[in-house]
Amino acid sequence: MKKLTILSLASVLAAASFVGCNSDYIPAENTSSSVVVYSFKLSKDDSVLAHLDTVFFSIDLDKSRIYNADSLPYGTSTEKLVPVIKMLETVSRATLTVTRKDGTDTTYNYLTNSTDTIDFSNGPVKLEITSPSGTVSRTYSVEVNVHRLKGDSLTWSNTARRVLPSSLTAPVAQRTVRTADAVYCLTTDGSAYAVATAETPATESWDTYTAALPAGADINTFSATDDALFILAGGTLHTSADGARTWTSTGLTWNTIYGAYGKRLIGAAKDASGKWFMQEYPASQGAATELPADMPVSGTSVPIPFSFPLSGSSQIVITGGTLASGALTAHTWAFDGTSWARISEQPVGTALKDMTVVPYFTFYTNSAFVATEYSVLLAYGGNDGKKNNSTVYISNDYGLTWSKGSDLIQLPKYVPAMTAAQAYVFESTLTDSRASSMWTSFEIASSRAIYPVTSWDCPYIYTFGGIGDDGKLLPTVWRSTLNRFTFKPVQ
């Protein structure tokens, strides 16, 4: 929580002159300085909220408004709070007026009953202060704001669900990839192929066209580097530089594609003896490196790039998948540009194939209500060989350790358990009211700050397709985000 106080310069200087510089100075009784509120806070009450007395309140003297810019946690009760107000000790009157839901008012005399509990749940409470002479008065609007939504809840809005972008009327399979500057959604109805592409999935308009894939193409191997598309057809690696409109054979025989490492494509091939070797495109020089026996050879998550603070090079990580033996794994593997290594000391809770893993964020709020943002990996979906997984796992350390996510980030019941879905994070600009895109039906939480913030970026997770428990394509795109990101930032 950022501690800021909005005070006019004149008011600050006036208050400081008689409070900080000269304790014996008393402002003139008929000036606005005699009815200034110097500070406002709430009395300690752990039954309401731990560290309640540390919540910071801003005082806007220009607008006669007192409020906590960073709202209290969702569900905090504000019906019985004791305010602690500092003002000139010689004021002749200080009252708090509460408006009830039925329209009636209750007025409390703060000078004689400063420990009375005040109900802030019905909106702003009026604080009226009158100067010692009784000739000057000022009325403040006091607000105790509480989040209307659980800030750390990952929301999958049912109204923000969209149909997969495709020119086909009944697609049966899909795979979506991302290059450095676009998203490509490849779909098929079993005979024809179609591509839909856009710079961002937040758009209402996708460029759609028919794709002529090479014979025997496996849509599940559709992959991308920063600047090219790839697919396996009959065991041969093909590439496209024009958005999947035309394809060129590389002449390389691969069995699987892991995904991109920058502009390099990483995969694997099996030799006649059954051994698996790492493959690269463009092809690397020298002998191919044999893969570790416990490394998955198919069904892994899409690689996630990251830069480890103590590493000299960027890395990618994959999670889950199928081993050469056919067994499933729950472990995470990392590639540093040269070799693969298993890095997970505590893997995800269940061995799964075709999981969805996405880089995202979480927040930790300390006892002073300061929220710090952290990068994390979220893993959900996948199949254990019998059924799809509906649990969301989280890693705070690039995949070294995984744990089940809190209840706040688990999938809601209306989101089906899925496998083989792809997810990417894109930022959208939110305004004071709602996002200005095709997703405008998505609920935006009420603002936490005032002028000058009018817009801010919100990272959304877009999850494409997937296969349901019935083995059929889920022809949808889900959009999700932490509620906290939809709140207007505190300034």
Secondary structure as the mmCIF struct_conf table of DSSP 4:
data_model
#
loop_
_struct_conf.conf_type_id
_struct_conf.id
_struct_conf.beg_label_comp_id
_struct_conf.beg_label_asym_id
_struct_conf.beg_label_seq_id
_struct_conf.end_label_comp_id
_struct_conf.end_label_asym_id
_struct_conf.end_label_seq_id
HELX_RH_AL_P HELX_RH_AL_P1 LEU A 9 VAL A 19
TURN_TY1_P TURN_TY1_P1 GLY A 20 GLY A 20
BEND BEND1 CYS A 21 CYS A 21
TURN_TY1_P TURN_TY1_P2 SER A 23 ASP A 24
TURN_TY1_P TURN_TY1_P3 GLU A 29 ASN A 30
BEND BEND2 THR A 31 THR A 31
HELX_RH_3T_P HELX_RH_3T_P1 SER A 32 VAL A 35
STRN STRN1 VAL A 37 LEU A 42
STRN STRN2 ASP A 45 ASP A 45
TURN_TY1_P TURN_TY1_P4 ASP A 46 VAL A 48
STRN STRN3 LEU A 49 LEU A 49
TURN_TY1_P TURN_TY1_P5 ALA A 50 HIS A 51
HELX_RH_3T_P HELX_RH_3T_P2 LEU A 52 THR A 54
STRN STRN4 SER A 58 ASP A 60
TURN_TY1_P TURN_TY1_P6 LEU A 61 SER A 64
STRN STRN5 ARG A 65 TYR A 67
BEND BEND3 ALA A 69 ASP A 70
HELX_LH_PP_P HELX_LH_PP_P1 SER A 71 SER A 71
STRN STRN6 LEU A 72 LEU A 72
HELX_LH_PP_P HELX_LH_PP_P2 PRO A 73 PRO A 73
TURN_TY1_P TURN_TY1_P7 TYR A 74 GLY A 75
BEND BEND4 GLU A 79 LYS A 80
STRN STRN7 LEU A 81 LEU A 81
STRN STRN8 PRO A 83 MET A 87
TURN_TY1_P TURN_TY1_P8 GLU A 89 THR A 90
BEND BEND5 SER A 92 SER A 92
STRN STRN9 ARG A 93 THR A 99
TURN_TY1_P TURN_TY1_P9 LYS A 101 ASP A 102
BEND BEND6 GLY A 103 GLY A 103
STRN STRN10 ASP A 105 ASN A 109
TURN_TY1_P TURN_TY1_P10 TYR A 110 THR A 112
TURN_TY1_P TURN_TY1_P11 SER A 114 THR A 115
STRN STRN11 ILE A 118 ILE A 118
TURN_TY1_P TURN_TY1_P12 SER A 121 ASN A 122
BEND BEND7 GLY A 123 GLY A 123
HELX_LH_PP_P HELX_LH_PP_P3 PRO A 124 PRO A 124
STRN STRN12 VAL A 125 THR A 130
TURN_TY1_P TURN_TY1_P13 PRO A 132 SER A 133
BEND BEND8 GLY A 134 THR A 135
STRN STRN13 SER A 137 GLU A 143
STRN STRN14 VAL A 146 VAL A 146
BEND BEND9 ARG A 148 LEU A 149
TURN_TY1_P TURN_TY1_P14 GLY A 151 ASP A 152
STRN STRN15 LEU A 154 TRP A 156
HELX_RH_3T_P HELX_RH_3T_P3 ASN A 158 ALA A 160
STRN STRN16 ARG A 162 VAL A 163
HELX_LH_PP_P HELX_LH_PP_P4 LEU A 164 PRO A 165
BEND BEND10 SER A 167 SER A 167
BEND BEND11 THR A 169 ALA A 170
STRN STRN17 ALA A 173 ARG A 178
BEND BEND12 ALA A 180 ASP A 181
STRN STRN18 VAL A 183 THR A 188
BEND BEND13 ASP A 189 SER A 191
STRN STRN19 TYR A 193 ALA A 198
BEND BEND14 GLU A 199 GLU A 199
TURN_TY1_P TURN_TY1_P15 PRO A 201 ALA A 202
BEND BEND15 GLU A 204 GLU A 204
STRN STRN20 ASP A 207 THR A 210
HELX_LH_PP_P HELX_LH_PP_P5 LEU A 213 PRO A 214
TURN_TY1_P TURN_TY1_P16 ALA A 215 GLY A 216
STRN STRN21 ALA A 217 ALA A 217
HELX_RH_3T_P HELX_RH_3T_P4 ILE A 219 THR A 221
STRN STRN22 SER A 223 ALA A 224
BEND BEND16 ASP A 226 ASP A 227
STRN STRN23 LEU A 229 ALA A 233
TURN_TY1_P TURN_TY1_P17 GLY A 234 GLY A 235
STRN STRN24 THR A 236 SER A 240
BEND BEND17 ALA A 241 ASP A 242
TURN_TY1_P TURN_TY1_P18 GLY A 243 ALA A 244
BEND BEND18 ARG A 245 THR A 246
STRN STRN25 THR A 248 THR A 253
BEND BEND19 ASN A 255 ASN A 255
STRN STRN26 THR A 256 TYR A 261
TURN_TY1_P TURN_TY1_P19 GLY A 262 LYS A 263
STRN STRN27 ARG A 264 LYS A 270
TURN_TY1_P TURN_TY1_P20 ALA A 272 SER A 273
BEND BEND20 GLY A 274 GLY A 274
STRN STRN28 TRP A 276 TYR A 281
BEND BEND21 PRO A 282 PRO A 282
HELX_LH_PP_P HELX_LH_PP_P6 ALA A 283 SER A 284
BEND BEND22 GLN A 285 ALA A 287
HELX_LH_PP_P HELX_LH_PP_P7 ALA A 288 THR A 289
STRN STRN29 GLU A 290 GLU A 290
HELX_LH_PP_P HELX_LH_PP_P8 LEU A 291 PRO A 292
TURN_TY1_P TURN_TY1_P21 ALA A 293 ASP A 294
BEND BEND23 MET A 295 MET A 295
STRN STRN30 SER A 298 SER A 298
BEND BEND24 GLY A 299 GLY A 299
HELX_LH_PP_P HELX_LH_PP_P9 THR A 300 PRO A 303
STRN STRN31 ILE A 304 SER A 307
TURN_TY1_P TURN_TY1_P22 PRO A 309 LEU A 310
BEND BEND25 GLY A 312 SER A 313
STRN STRN32 SER A 314 THR A 322
TURN_TY1_P TURN_TY1_P23 ALA A 324 SER A 325
BEND BEND26 GLY A 326 GLY A 326
STRN STRN33 LEU A 328 PHE A 335
BEND BEND27 GLY A 337 THR A 338
STRN STRN34 TRP A 340 ARG A 342
BEND BEND28 GLU A 345 GLU A 345
STRN STRN35 GLN A 346 GLN A 346
BEND BEND29 GLY A 349 THR A 350
STRN STRN36 LYS A 353 LYS A 353
BEND BEND30 ASP A 354 ASP A 354
STRN STRN37 THR A 356 THR A 365
TURN_TY1_P TURN_TY1_P24 SER A 367 ALA A 368
STRN STRN38 ALA A 371 TYR A 380
STRN STRN39 ASN A 383 ASN A 383
BEND BEND31 GLY A 385 LYS A 387
STRN STRN40 ASN A 388 ASN A 388
STRN STRN41 TYR A 393 SER A 395
BEND BEND32 ASN A 396 ASP A 397
TURN_TY1_P TURN_TY1_P25 TYR A 398 GLY A 399
BEND BEND33 LEU A 400 LEU A 400
STRN STRN42 THR A 401 THR A 401
STRN STRN43 SER A 403 LYS A 404
HELX_LH_PP_P HELX_LH_PP_P10 GLY A 405 SER A 406
HELX_RH_3T_P HELX_RH_3T_P5 ASP A 407 ILE A 409
BEND BEND34 GLN A 410 GLN A 410
HELX_LH_PP_P HELX_LH_PP_P11 LEU A 411 PRO A 412
TURN_TY1_P TURN_TY1_P26 LYS A 413 TYR A 414
BEND BEND35 VAL A 415 VAL A 415
HELX_LH_PP_P HELX_LH_PP_P12 PRO A 416 ALA A 417
STRN STRN44 THR A 419 THR A 419
BEND BEND36 ALA A 420 ALA A 420
STRN STRN45 GLN A 422 THR A 431
BEND BEND37 ASP A 432 SER A 433
BEND BEND38 SER A 436 SER A 437
TURN_TY1_P TURN_TY1_P27 MET A 438 SER A 441
BEND BEND39 PHE A 442 PHE A 442
HELX_LH_PP_P HELX_LH_PP_P13 ALA A 445 SER A 447
BEND BEND40 ARG A 448 ARG A 448
TURN_TY1_P TURN_TY1_P28 TYR A 451 PRO A 452
STRN STRN46 SER A 455 PHE A 464
STRN STRN47 ILE A 467 ILE A 467
TURN_TY1_P TURN_TY1_P29 ASP A 469 ASP A 470
BEND BEND41 GLY A 471 GLY A 471
STRN STRN48 LEU A 473 LEU A 473
STRN STRN49 THR A 476 LEU A 482
HELX_RH_AL_P HELX_RH_AL_P2 ASN A 483 THR A 486
BEND BEND42 PHE A 487 PHE A 487
HELX_LH_PP_P HELX_LH_PP_P14 LYS A 488 VAL A 490
#
